[in-house]
Amino acid sequence: MKSDTEVAVIGGGAAGVAAARHLHGAGVDCLIVEARERLGGRAFTVTRAGFPIDLGCGWLHSADRNPWVKIAEAQGHTIDKTPPPWARSSLGFRLGEQQDYREAFAEFEERVSGLAHADKDVALSAALEPGGPWNGLIGAVVTFISGGEAGQVSALDYENYAHTDANWRLVEGYGATIVKHADGVPVALDCPVRRIDHSGKRLKIETLKGAIAADRAIFTLPTTVLAEMESFFLPALPEKIEAARNLPLGLDDKLFIALDRAEEFEKDSRLFGHKNQSKTAAYHIRPFGRPMIEGFFGGANARELEAAGEGAFFDFAVAELSGILGSDFGKRLKPIHIHHWAADPFARGAYSYAVPGEVDCRAVLAAPVDGRLFFAGEACSKHDYSTAHGAFLTGVAAAEQVIAARKR
């Protein structure tokens, strides 16, 4: 491992990879310092059942302006532009029900927009129609979008999110694309950082494998990790810790399930386990036409299932799917893989949301310190938070700040 570098990039997720690649391309000596034994962070592609599957981020959201699209194309990866399942008709709805739900969700988002422009920021739950018949399902979808429950998430933060209707996927995996983007960049893996001492002329970065001296550093770790590291910076940076605490990571977990006789279902079809409660999952059937189901679990439901131990997600999915598709349907299912993101010590969640009244913490977290410490990651993005392209853009922005500081 290098013990001296000009710029240390702490964290090798999408933001860290983007920042380091930009610096490396500009001829700046840099080093990615990653706690895991792999790059990618919350972008994590593995091969199971003969297919690459994304256990973390999987959709090229806002694909028509997402920089990872061109990167993937340059790598020779395959982009699937099939409309996402949430934009198509779902199984399990009776005649007219899905239209009723979609109208209810659109009205919910209109109320959110109104609340976001009020004098005081409030939680998304304030936009739910009292006694609304679709409140349960809307609450579940909020957890799929934000990772947090409607009563936890800022209406203004939700409204700030900017997106287009282009949502594509990578056949080889989003995580695989992000990892490959770091080819040729110096990396130190399995190297958790314990402290950054910025009291001297140069930074002293203390890791489990020894100290690294650097002129500058770009910090890209998840907010939930930073929030528990009050002594991480020396001297302390309490405003960063407080900002991180106000931008917690929600939770979303994906369970992949092998499906026997999958051809009976249309490719890329979808259903909800329940339509009248928030404690439910969404099931993407035959993604890419593969003989599997991708189950998506969010918020408190995902946390409860993680706490319940191995097999809880699969048991939950079998019960929901059998309740809709018949009691014998479970015999056609077999678990493939899941990654528990809340239990992951280097993530402790999926992606960030702002608690009510604390939207400005994204800018606080992103602000440089003394022209030597810079910050990036999806939580630093006002409009593209929770996405890999938001992480990319903040990573490149931090790298540009470093380059500008070097010139000064």
C-alpha angles and dihedrals in degrees: 000000000000112000095194131043138151095234126021115200108205109210129024102223125115094294095046093046092048092048095047094045090052092049093045090051090052091053095253116146106240142158130205109221109199128180095206127071088244140043125241103070108202088002102084125166120183132171115241132159088007095301136094108245130187112229090180129028111000109164128078092221116198085014093176089067101022111120092209089070095068091041091053091047091051088052090054093247121151121247117207111205096186108141110261117258093247089062093054137063113288128219120243099043120118120227109300095003097104092051089049090051093047091050090049091051092048090051090048091054091048089055089047089054090052092049091048090061095048123104095258127046113232138178123279090247088075088070094058114108109246106255092357112171092224098046093106095054092041088054090051092050090049088059090049090052101038106017089229133088120264090251092058104045125087115242090213092051090049090050092049092061109107121204143156127217093254110106116164136167138222116234092207092046136269091244091053091053093050093048092049090053087070094059109137096013115120110254136184109200129191087027114127115194114228102180143359112213108199096167095101137060090272129032119258111208111195115206135168087257097051139281127314121202116213140165094219140004137206112211116207107160120135117270094242090058094047092046091065095047104079091155095045094103122053110225090034122251102205093170090062093049091048092048090051091052090054090051101054123174115252118212132250123162129187124213118195115209129189112233122206116216089011092165089080087076128067115252114266095008123153145201140177120235090226132007099201106049140055094225095082142098135233117233122208105199120207099356107199085002091289121149094253146084124235109210118199120203124183146188122343091354091060092046092051092049092049089051091049091065140230114351097019094111093050093047090050092049094048091051093049096044094044090051089059105030101034139283093272094053092091090067088067093056133086127172116248107177147321135182118212103221097185089055092047103106092210096049111022091188145008113262139336135270129176119242114233113289095014105087091120089066089083090066091042091053093047097049116110121239122224093333089284108075117059131180135213141160138106091286089063092060118094097197106019102041119144092035137099091230090053087053090048094051094049090047093054090044091054091048090052089051089053092050091049091049091051090054091052 
